[in-house]
């Protein structure tokens, strides 16, 4: 069942920040012949929901320093919270774009947007308050999460990411019957949100009931 997109009231991101993210995530996972991209999947909504929660403020993290340069194996080392990284980073990237292209990021051509994103990824774009590479790493990680996580978290709208991979979502008891079957298991994906909203059924053991997709001559049965 297709999910109807409803207006989302952003809790942390400003309208300008949303426009930046919509443009940026669409370049990271673009719409193409395989299907919709990250913007249509609601990745900006996913990021906003995470920023509104405890993760966004690092509410459970030790934050008293000292702050030294860590190794990749040591994980996140910045004194800035994700909320601060997004707010400061977007502002300073737009300032960079204004200086180089005389436009904010969302108004650049796709080629120019890719150039900026590659520069951030490679550490070639100098930001005043934080590392451009740190910003890009966080943005790319959150884009992947928002594209493939359960829609209950705000992204992966209409299970766009799951349909791209052929992932059926919540486990089904039918898996047992499929063991040893060489055919690929194809089913309309079921999310936790589907079950909560009553859009999908579960069996007596609590497993999702999948609607199988049988392809014959290129058609679905």
C-alpha positions, 0 to 999 in steps of 0.5 A: 500500500502506497503511503500518502505523503503528509505535510511534516512540521520540522522541529529543528531545521529551518526552511533554508536548512531543509532546502539545503538538505533536500538538494544535498541528499538528492545528489548523494542518492539521486532519482534515476531510472531505478526509482526515486531518490533521497529527497522523495524518500523523506531523508530530510524529515528523518534527519530532522527527527533525529536532531530533535531527539537525544541524539541531536544534542548528544544527551547521553554523551560525555561532553566535558573534554579534553578535546583532542584529535582522535583516530577513526577507530575511536569514533566521533570526537568533535565537541560539537553536537549533531545539531550544532554541526548541521546548523553551523555547517549548512550556514558556512557551506552556503557562505562558501557557495555565495563566495564562489558561485554567488548562489546558495547551495540549493540554487547551484547546478547539479555539477556545482553541487557535486563539486561542493560535496566532493570538496567537503568529502575530501576536506578541500572545502575550508569551513571556519568552525568545523571540518568540512569532512566531518560535516560530509561524513555525518550527512552521508551516514544520515542519508543512508540511514534515512533512505533505508531505515524503517519508515517509522523514523521519518524517511524511506517514504513508501519503502523507496529504499527497500523496494530498490533493494528488494528487501521485504521488511519485517520478518514473515513466517513464510520464510520457513516455507521458502527455505531451500527454494532457489527462487528469490523471495519477492514480496511487497515490503512491510514496515513496523509503521505499516503494522502499527497503522493496521496497513499490514497483518500479522500471524498468530506468532506475530510475524508479518503476512507478506503479499508475495510478488510473482513475476511472469513475463515481466508482470507482477501477479 
